Amino acid sequence: MTFTPGLIGAVASQSTAPKETWVALASTALGSDTVGVTWTSGGSTESWANFQDLVVVAYSQSTTTANGVILQYNNDTTGSNYDEFYIYEAGGAPIAATGSSTGVFLLWSNTHAYQNETYAIGMAQIYDINDTHKYMSTTTRFADDRASGGGYGGGHLGLWKDTSALTEIDLIDGNGNAFASGSRYDLYGIRGE
């Protein structure tokens, strides 16, 4: 190992970072209850065309009993355009099923952590966001341990049946409720080869 003076604590710039490096593209920390979060390509940072995959990290709480956090792509709210396979456990035997929704579930729970309880945590990786020759897939992992007892943990494999390049992500509550103040949502880009 070689020590190079002057590099302690240095942060690689986006142009010199290795291709696998996660590049921070957006961070939304809610200072008040908010009905949804929207990010667009190039909104306040570089275009998503420069990345192969995107990663969403959520530390989320709903203002009331909710139905999880859903990712919608390019403002597409058509339920038949999203398919998913999911497996989760809610304090009992694991459950596996398939279905469709108006988006891909990032967090899934019929009681997604709500105000005055713990936060739900989830992460999604959205693959090949600029490949216009196939449908786009997403994998998610989540944990929701409610302070009042019980909880959920599991993951989803989601498919958006559209071949458009990704230019917008909307995060919404499955029941249309607001996300609680203190929730935080972060978006990262991963460069391709």
Residue pairs with C-beta under 8 A, 6 or more apart in sequence:
12 18
12 21
14 23
14 46
17 23
17 191
19 191
19 192
19 193
20 190
20 191
21 190
21 191
22 55
22 188
22 189
22 190
23 51
23 188
23 189
23 190
23 191
24 45
24 186
24 187
24 188
25 39
25 45
25 46
25 48
25 54
25 187
25 188
25 189
26 39
26 43
26 44
26 45
26 186
26 187
27 184
27 185
27 186
27 187
28 37
28 39
28 184
28 185
28 186
29 183
29 184
30 179
30 180
30 181
30 182
30 183
30 184
31 181
32 181
33 63
33 178
33 179
33 180
33 181
34 178
34 179
34 181
34 183
35 172
35 173
35 176
35 177
35 178
35 179
36 170
36 171
36 172
36 173
36 179
37 170
37 171
37 179
37 185
38 168
38 169
38 170
38 171
39 168
39 169
39 187
40 167
40 168
41 47
41 48
41 49
41 166
41 167
41 168
42 48
46 189
48 54
48 129
48 130
48 165
48 166
48 167
48 189
49 130
49 165
50 189
50 191
51 129
51 130
51 189
51 190
51 191
51 192
52 127
52 128
52 129
52 130
52 190
52 191
52 192
52 193
53 125
53 126
53 127
53 128
53 129
53 189
53 190
53 192
54 125
54 126
54 129
54 166
54 169
54 187
54 188
54 189
54 190
55 123
55 124
55 125
55 126
55 187
55 188
55 189
55 190
56 71
56 106
56 122
56 123
56 124
56 126
56 169
56 171
56 185
56 186
56 187
56 188
57 122
57 123
57 185
57 186
57 188
58 69
58 106
58 107
58 120
58 121
58 122
58 123
58 171
58 183
58 184
58 185
58 186
59 119
59 120
59 121
59 183
59 184
59 185
60 69
60 107
60 112
60 113
60 119
60 120
60 121
60 122
60 179
60 183
60 184
60 185
61 112
61 113
61 114
61 115
61 117
61 118
61 119
61 120
61 179
61 180
61 182
61 183
62 112
62 113
62 114
62 115
62 173
62 177
62 178
62 179
62 180
63 114
63 115
63 177
63 178
63 179
63 180
64 114
64 115
64 177
65 110
65 111
65 114
65 175
65 177
66 109
66 111
66 112
66 114
66 173
66 174
66 175
66 177
67 109
67 110
67 112
67 173
67 174
67 175
68 105
68 106
68 107
68 108
68 109
68 112
68 173
68 174
69 105
69 106
69 107
69 112
69 120
69 122
69 171
69 172
69 173
69 174
69 179
70 101
70 102
70 103
70 104
70 105
70 106
70 171
70 172
70 173
70 174
71 103
71 104
71 105
71 106
71 124
71 126
71 138
71 158
71 169
71 170
71 171
72 102
72 103
72 104
72 169
72 170
72 171
72 172
73 103
73 104
73 126
73 136
73 160
73 162
73 166
73 168
73 169
74 162
74 164
74 166
74 167
74 168
75 168
75 170
76 82
76 160
76 162
77 102
77 103
78 102
79 100
79 101
79 102
80 100
80 161
81 160
81 161
81 162
82 100
82 101
82 102
82 103
82 104
82 158
82 159
82 160
82 161
83 98
83 99
83 100
83 158
83 159
83 161
84 98
84 99
84 100
84 101
84 104
84 105
84 156
84 157
84 158
84 159
85 96
85 97
85 98
85 156
85 157
86 96
86 97
86 98
86 99
86 105
86 108
86 154
86 155
86 156
86 157
87 94
87 95
87 96
87 154
87 155
88 94
88 95
88 108
88 152
88 153
88 154
88 155
89 95
89 152
89 153
89 154
90 109
90 150
90 151
90 152
91 150
91 151
94 154
101 174
103 170
103 172
104 124
104 138
104 140
104 156
104 158
104 160
105 140
105 156
105 158
105 174
106 122
106 123
106 124
106 140
106 142
106 171
107 120
107 121
107 122
107 140
107 142
107 144
108 142
108 152
108 154
108 156
109 120
109 142
109 144
109 152
111 144
111 146
111 150
112 120
112 144
112 173
112 174
113 119
113 120
113 144
113 145
113 146
114 180
115 180
116 147
117 146
117 147
117 148
118 144
118 145
118 146
118 147
119 182
119 183
120 142
120 143
120 144
121 142
121 143
121 144
122 140
122 141
122 142
122 143
123 140
123 141
123 142
124 138
124 139
124 140
125 138
125 139
125 140
126 136
126 137
126 138
126 166
126 169
127 136
127 137
127 138
127 139
128 134
128 136
128 137
129 136
129 165
129 166
130 165
130 166
131 165
132 163
132 164
132 165
133 163
134 163
135 159
135 160
135 161
135 162
135 163
136 159
136 160
136 162
136 166
137 157
137 158
137 159
137 160
138 156
138 157
138 158
138 159
138 160
139 155
139 156
139 157
139 158
140 155
140 156
140 158
141 154
141 155
142 152
142 153
142 154
142 155
143 151
143 152
143 153
144 151
144 152
144 153
145 151
145 153
169 187
171 179
171 185
173 179
